[in-house]
Amino acid sequence: MKLSNILIFSTQISLILFLSFEQIKVRWEISILYGNQDKINLEYQNLKEEEYKLKTEVYFLNSPARVEKYAKEKLFMQKVKPKIIKIEK
């Protein structure tokens, strides 16, 4: 009976040690994942800011006033005035 008690006790101790190490490993992995999440959130915010800047630049570059100014200054284009045609009966 004494040998079986020692065997059960040693099995319980080894199981407790194993589970303790597993718990430490899982907590370590969770802390690493939280760190990764912070990095990903920071990168996401930076990308959102970059997207906002690029959208602003697109709206600026495609604005009608800027396109007209570029056409006049760089391409030497002129605004054509429409001809008025009168039709008499």
TAWOLIN-V385486 format. One line per field, one symbol per residue. burial: b if it has 9 or more other C-alpha atoms within 8 Angstrom, else e. Layout:
BEGIN
burial: ???
END
This chain:
BEGIN
burial: eeeeeeeeeeeeeeeeeeeeeeeeeeeeeeeeeeeeeeeeeeeeeeeeeeeeeeeeeeeeeeeeebbeebbbeeeeeeeeeeeeeeeee
END
